[in-house]
Amino acid sequence: MIPALGLLAGILIGVVLQPDVPIWLQPYLPIAVIAALDAVFGGVRAVLDGIFDDKVFVISFLSNVIVAALIVYLGDQLGVGAQLSTGVVVVLGVRIFSNVASIRRHLFHA
């Protein structure tokens, strides 16, 4: 539940502070958020499976965000940023839905 509480705290802080995102960072922010959500749902799944490790969670969270941002940056440099962004969203979306399905099975035994 630590990842879910962290997500909730982050959302509340963002809503209250309303930070400005620099122009150069705006193309990467949606991808970074999706990558972070993948790590959070993976963390919740690990808690329910009884295998949560905080070090693994932090490394997963940071590496997901960095790798996703680097893929989008590389796509921008190659002139195919939109296509690589779509690919990252699809892959991470599949992982998120897989984790949510596992969480649902744990919670509802279905």
ZIURPE-V319233 format. One record per residue. N is the residue number from 1. BURIAL is + if it has 24 or more other C-alpha atoms within 12 Angstrom, else -. D_FIRST is the distance of its C-alpha to the first C-alpha in Angstrom with 2 decimals. Layout:
n = <N & N>
burial = <BURIAL & BURIAL>
d_first = <D_FIRST & D_FIRST>
This chain:
n = <1 & 2 & 3 & 4 & 5 & 6 & 7 & 8 & 9 & 10 & 11 & 12 & 13 & 14 & 15 & 16 & 17 & 18 & 19 & 20 & 21 & 22 & 23 & 24 & 25 & 26 & 27 & 28 & 29 & 30 & 31 & 32 & 33 & 34 & 35 & 36 & 37 & 38 & 39 & 40 & 41 & 42 & 43 & 44 & 45 & 46 & 47 & 48 & 49 & 50 & 51 & 52 & 53 & 54 & 55 & 56 & 57 & 58 & 59 & 60 & 61 & 62 & 63 & 64 & 65 & 66 & 67 & 68 & 69 & 70 & 71 & 72 & 73 & 74 & 75 & 76 & 77 & 78 & 79 & 80 & 81 & 82 & 83 & 84 & 85 & 86 & 87 & 88 & 89 & 90 & 91 & 92 & 93 & 94 & 95 & 96 & 97 & 98 & 99 & 100 & 101 & 102 & 103 & 104 & 105 & 106 & 107 & 108 & 109 & 110>
burial = <- & - & + & - & - & - & - & - & - & - & - & - & - & - & - & - & - & - & - & - & - & - & - & - & - & - & - & + & + & - & + & + & + & + & + & + & + & + & + & + & + & + & + & + & + & + & + & + & - & - & - & - & - & - & - & - & + & - & - & + & + & - & - & + & + & - & + & + & + & + & + & + & + & - & - & - & - & - & - & - & - & - & - & + & + & - & - & + & + & - & - & + & + & - & + & + & - & - & + & + & - & + & + & - & - & - & - & - & - & ->
d_first = <0.00 & 3.80 & 5.49 & 5.21 & 6.22 & 8.58 & 9.93 & 10.64 & 12.26 & 14.20 & 15.48 & 16.61 & 18.32 & 20.00 & 21.27 & 22.61 & 24.19 & 25.28 & 26.02 & 28.97 & 28.50 & 31.61 & 33.72 & 33.56 & 29.74 & 29.50 & 30.09 & 27.22 & 24.54 & 23.73 & 23.49 & 21.27 & 18.85 & 18.86 & 18.41 & 15.41 & 13.86 & 14.72 & 12.86 & 9.61 & 10.04 & 11.17 & 8.17 & 6.07 & 9.37 & 9.72 & 6.87 & 8.68 & 11.87 & 11.38 & 12.53 & 9.91 & 12.10 & 11.51 & 15.13 & 15.00 & 12.14 & 14.28 & 17.41 & 16.24 & 15.20 & 18.53 & 20.67 & 19.62 & 20.54 & 23.69 & 24.96 & 24.53 & 26.35 & 29.02 & 29.67 & 30.20 & 32.36 & 34.38 & 34.87 & 36.14 & 38.53 & 39.82 & 40.21 & 37.77 & 34.70 & 34.05 & 34.29 & 31.94 & 29.44 & 29.65 & 29.19 & 26.04 & 24.60 & 25.65 & 24.23 & 20.81 & 20.91 & 21.66 & 18.76 & 16.33 & 17.99 & 17.92 & 14.16 & 13.86 & 16.54 & 14.82 & 11.64 & 14.31 & 16.18 & 13.43 & 12.78 & 16.47 & 18.19 & 20.32>
